[in-house]
């Protein structure tokens, strides 16, 4: 389960960074914050 959360978190953060570079600042920040919350290293919502 932890591996799956890491993969989801990494995908969300990368998608957020790509969104910021494409000019969608708010959506990018939201994706990065959600990615950090989901990741086991951060404040996990499922923990």
N, C-alpha and C positions, 0 to 999 in steps of 0.2 A: 504494500500500500504506500509506503514511504517513497519508493521508486516512482510510482505513478504520480504522486503529488509533485515530486521534483520535476518530472517531465512536463506536467501541466504548467507548473510555475515558470519553467524556462521558456516554454512556448508563449505564454502570456507576456512575459517581459520582453522577449524578442519582438513580438507583434506590437507591443507598445512603443518600442524604440523605432520600429519601421514606420508606425503611424505618425510619430513626431517628425521624422524626416520627410514624410509626405505632406506635412502641413496640418495634420489633425492633432493639435496640441492637447486638447482636453481628452479626447479618446485615448491618446497614447498614455497620458498620465494615469487615467483610470485603469488601463490594462496593466501598467507597471505596478500600481498599488495593489490590485487584485492578485497579480502574480506573486508579489512579496507576501501577501497575507496567506495565500494557499500553500506556499513552500514550507516544508518542514523546518527550515532554518529560521523562518519568520514566525509570526503569530498565526499558527495554523487554525483555520476555522473548524477543522475536523478533529482537532486534538482535545 
